[in-house]
Amino acid sequence: NINEAFWLSDAAMGNIIYISPACWDMWKIDSSLRWEDPWVFLKSIHADDMPAVLAAKKLLLEEGVVYSGEFRIICGDGEMKWIGGRAYPVYNHSGEIIRFAGVAEDITVHKTADEAIQKSEAKFRSYIANAPMGIFIADSNGRYIEVNPAAANGLGYTEDELLSMSISDIIDPSNVDIGNQHFYKVANEGRAVGDILFRKKDGSLLWAQVNAVKLNDERFMAFCQ
């Protein structure tokens, strides 16, 4: 009655002893096919993922290496699903392998969400990288964790150099208190706008309007122009 698919084979992996109903439902395959081929559900694995799964099956059979991984399947109705699978040997009291067992879970929703997040993050980073104004992202201590090329070029530093620095390192000493007040306002009120005097790497001064927002308790973003 578990939602995950479960199977159990003999020690030679020649015969399937048991396949749970959830397996046939997950794969959308007629359970009567098991009499034609006990490993019929393996044939539904996506061609690109098949070599890795078969290699893992070989290791499991020959060396008892536990398998834990993800792969795609093409269901009986043509739908593609992501499956999270685990297969392992079952030993007797003498330490001999007497069975192999496996559990499979439909993780399509999670994989789809992860892919959407990755695409969103890639788009976000593209916007930052190509923005004409300087963009700084700092942590709760004011240390930079991400900057864009415009920010680095505007101050004469490399991006790596800025990522080893904090807000107070680039503000002119005459404006450090103003910069600190600006940061505290963002932390407490969620947003702040103000003009701050920065000192570039070569020692020259740069006035910039800083529009900063609080993303969360650990992340703060500033747009500098």
Backbone torsions as a table, in degrees:
resi	resn	phi	psi	omega
1	ASN	NA	-1.4	179.9
2	ILE	-71.1	153.0	-179.4
3	ASN	-73.4	-27.8	179.1
4	GLU	-76.0	149.2	176.5
5	ALA	-78.5	139.3	-178.5
6	PHE	-133.6	136.5	176.0
7	TRP	-136.0	157.1	-179.5
8	LEU	-141.3	129.0	-179.6
9	SER	-121.6	171.7	175.0
10	ASP	-77.1	178.7	-174.5
11	ALA	-70.7	-16.4	179.3
12	ALA	-98.6	-2.7	-175.1
13	MET	57.5	27.1	178.4
14	GLY	-88.7	-32.9	-178.0
15	ASN	-127.1	139.6	174.2
16	ILE	-88.9	122.4	-178.9
17	ILE	-83.6	-36.5	-178.0
18	TYR	-152.5	139.9	171.8
19	ILE	-132.9	125.7	-177.6
20	SER	-73.2	153.5	178.4
21	PRO	-55.2	-32.5	-178.7
22	ALA	-61.9	-28.3	179.9
23	CYS	-64.3	-47.8	-179.8
24	TRP	-66.2	-37.4	178.7
25	ASP	-67.0	-40.7	-178.5
26	MET	-66.2	-42.7	-178.7
27	TRP	-82.3	-15.2	-176.9
28	LYS	58.2	48.7	-179.7
29	ILE	-119.8	143.8	177.0
30	ASP	-66.7	122.4	-176.7
31	SER	-62.9	-17.5	179.4
32	SER	-67.8	-16.8	-179.9
33	LEU	-69.6	-16.6	-178.8
34	ARG	-61.3	-26.4	-179.2
35	TRP	-76.7	-21.4	177.3
36	GLU	-84.7	-37.6	-179.1
37	ASP	-154.3	108.6	-176.5
38	PRO	-62.5	-22.8	179.8
39	TRP	-104.1	30.2	-174.8
40	VAL	-58.4	-32.6	-176.2
41	PHE	-70.6	-18.9	176.1
42	LEU	-68.6	-29.2	-178.7
43	LYS	-68.6	-15.1	-179.7
44	SER	-85.9	-4.7	-179.1
45	ILE	-68.7	138.3	-179.4
46	HIS	-54.6	139.0	-176.4
47	ALA	-56.4	-35.0	-178.9
48	ASP	-71.4	-23.9	-178.1
49	ASP	-99.2	-13.2	-175.2
50	MET	-59.3	-46.0	-178.4
51	PRO	-56.7	-42.8	-178.8
52	ALA	-66.2	-39.7	-179.5
53	VAL	-67.9	-42.5	179.7
54	LEU	-66.6	-36.5	177.1
55	ALA	-65.4	-38.9	178.1
56	ALA	-68.1	-36.9	178.1
57	LYS	-63.4	-40.1	179.3
58	LYS	-63.5	-44.2	178.2
59	LEU	-63.5	-39.1	179.3
60	LEU	-63.3	-46.2	-177.4
61	LEU	-68.4	-44.4	-172.3
62	GLU	-86.6	-30.5	-174.6
63	GLU	-126.1	-2.5	179.7
64	GLY	71.1	22.4	-179.1
65	VAL	-75.3	122.2	-179.4
66	VAL	-64.5	137.0	177.8
67	TYR	-104.0	136.0	172.8
68	SER	-146.8	115.3	-176.7
69	GLY	-167.3	-174.3	-178.9
70	GLU	-126.3	145.6	177.7
71	PHE	-156.3	164.7	178.6
72	ARG	-102.0	149.7	174.0
73	ILE	-127.9	154.0	172.2
74	ILE	-106.8	111.2	-175.0
75	CYS	-69.9	169.1	-179.0
76	GLY	-58.8	-26.1	180.0
77	ASP	-98.0	8.9	177.9
78	GLY	94.7	-9.7	179.6
79	GLU	-69.9	140.2	175.7
80	MET	-97.8	134.8	178.8
81	LYS	-129.1	152.7	170.3
82	TRP	-96.3	133.0	-178.7
83	ILE	-120.7	134.7	171.0
84	GLY	-101.6	116.8	-173.4
85	GLY	-120.0	154.2	175.7
86	ARG	-144.3	131.8	178.3
87	ALA	-134.5	144.3	-172.5
88	TYR	-155.1	156.1	177.9
89	PRO	-81.5	152.8	175.0
90	VAL	-115.5	125.5	-174.8
91	TYR	-105.8	154.7	170.8
92	ASN	-91.9	-174.7	-176.7
93	HIS	-66.5	-19.5	-179.8
94	SER	-89.7	-0.2	179.7
95	GLY	85.0	13.9	178.5
96	GLU	-93.5	143.5	177.2
97	ILE	-75.4	123.2	179.9
98	ILE	-115.7	-15.1	-180.0
99	ARG	-152.6	162.6	166.1
100	PHE	-125.2	140.8	-178.8
101	ALA	-130.4	154.6	179.2
102	GLY	-148.0	150.9	177.4
103	VAL	-129.3	137.9	179.4
104	ALA	-131.3	141.0	-178.7
105	GLU	-130.5	138.2	176.2
106	ASP	-75.8	112.5	-178.4
107	ILE	-114.6	21.3	-176.2
108	THR	-56.2	-45.1	-177.7
109	VAL	-60.6	-44.0	-179.5
110	HIS	-66.1	-43.2	-179.5
111	LYS	-65.0	-40.5	179.1
112	THR	-63.4	-41.4	178.5
113	ALA	-65.5	-41.5	178.9
114	ASP	-62.3	-42.1	179.5
115	GLU	-64.6	-39.1	178.6
116	ALA	-64.6	-39.9	178.7
117	ILE	-64.7	-43.2	179.8
118	GLN	-62.0	-41.8	178.0
119	LYS	-65.3	-40.3	179.0
120	SER	-63.9	-43.0	179.5
121	GLU	-65.2	-39.5	179.2
122	ALA	-63.5	-41.2	178.9
123	LYS	-66.6	-41.5	178.7
124	PHE	-60.3	-45.9	-179.1
125	ARG	-66.7	-33.5	177.5
126	SER	-65.2	-41.7	177.8
127	TYR	-60.8	-45.1	-178.7
128	ILE	-64.9	-46.3	-175.9
129	ALA	-61.8	-33.5	-175.3
130	ASN	-101.1	2.8	179.9
131	ALA	-66.2	139.5	-179.4
132	PRO	-74.9	-19.1	179.4
133	MET	-100.8	159.4	179.3
134	GLY	-71.0	132.0	178.9
135	ILE	-124.8	127.2	179.8
136	PHE	-122.5	136.3	171.7
137	ILE	-119.5	124.5	-176.6
138	ALA	-121.7	158.3	175.9
139	ASP	-88.7	-173.6	-175.4
140	SER	-67.7	-14.8	177.6
141	ASN	-96.3	3.0	179.4
142	GLY	83.5	8.4	178.1
143	ARG	-87.3	139.3	-176.6
144	TYR	-75.8	134.2	177.1
145	ILE	-116.7	-13.4	175.4
146	GLU	-160.4	136.6	175.5
147	VAL	-140.4	156.9	178.6
148	ASN	-102.3	168.8	-178.6
149	PRO	-57.3	-37.2	-179.5
150	ALA	-63.1	-36.5	178.4
151	ALA	-66.0	-44.8	-179.6
152	ALA	-66.2	-46.3	-178.8
153	ASN	-64.3	-38.2	-178.0
154	GLY	-64.3	-30.5	-178.2
155	LEU	-103.0	-5.0	177.6
156	GLY	81.9	10.1	177.9
157	TYR	-101.3	165.7	168.3
158	THR	-85.8	163.2	178.5
159	GLU	-62.7	-40.1	179.5
160	ASP	-63.0	-37.5	178.8
161	GLU	-64.0	-43.9	-179.9
162	LEU	-65.1	-32.7	-179.2
163	LEU	-71.4	-7.5	175.0
164	SER	-102.8	8.6	-174.8
165	MET	-120.5	172.1	176.4
166	SER	-124.4	175.3	-176.1
167	ILE	-56.1	-44.3	-176.4
168	SER	-66.0	-19.8	-178.3
169	ASP	-72.4	-23.1	-175.8
170	ILE	-111.2	-4.5	177.5
171	ILE	-87.4	137.8	177.0
172	ASP	-59.9	138.4	-178.1
173	PRO	-49.0	-32.5	-179.8
174	SER	-68.1	-16.1	-176.1
175	ASN	-118.1	10.5	-177.9
176	VAL	-60.6	-43.0	179.3
177	ASP	-63.0	-40.3	178.5
178	ILE	-63.6	-41.9	178.7
179	GLY	-63.6	-41.0	178.9
180	ASN	-64.9	-42.2	178.5
181	GLN	-62.6	-39.0	178.3
182	HIS	-62.3	-44.2	-179.3
183	PHE	-65.5	-43.2	-179.8
184	TYR	-64.5	-35.0	179.3
185	LYS	-66.5	-41.7	177.4
186	VAL	-61.7	-44.8	-178.1
187	ALA	-63.0	-37.5	-175.2
188	ASN	-91.6	-32.6	-175.3
189	GLU	-111.2	-11.4	176.3
190	GLY	95.3	-15.3	-178.7
191	ARG	-163.9	150.3	176.3
192	ALA	-157.3	145.3	177.8
193	VAL	-130.3	133.9	179.3
194	GLY	-171.0	163.4	176.8
195	ASP	-94.9	129.4	-177.7
196	ILE	-131.3	141.6	-180.0
197	LEU	-92.7	120.8	-179.7
198	PHE	-106.4	154.8	174.4
199	ARG	-112.6	120.9	-178.6
200	LYS	-75.8	171.6	-177.1
201	LYS	-60.8	-34.9	-178.6
202	ASP	-83.8	4.5	177.7
203	GLY	93.8	-12.1	178.4
204	SER	-73.4	160.3	-175.6
205	LEU	-101.7	151.4	-178.5
206	LEU	-143.1	119.0	173.2
207	TRP	-84.8	135.3	177.9
208	ALA	-140.7	141.9	171.4
209	GLN	-84.3	124.9	-176.7
210	VAL	-111.4	116.8	177.3
211	ASN	-109.6	105.7	-173.1
212	ALA	-114.9	145.4	178.8
213	VAL	-133.4	152.9	177.3
214	LYS	-93.2	117.4	177.9
215	LEU	-80.6	-43.9	173.7
216	ASN	-162.9	-172.9	-176.0
217	ASP	-64.8	-16.7	-176.0
218	GLU	-113.7	-5.1	-174.6
219	ARG	-136.0	133.9	178.7
220	PHE	-133.8	135.7	-178.0
221	MET	-118.6	135.7	179.8
222	ALA	-124.8	134.3	174.4
223	PHE	-106.7	120.3	-173.9
224	CYS	-117.4	131.9	-179.0
225	GLN	-139.3	NA	NA
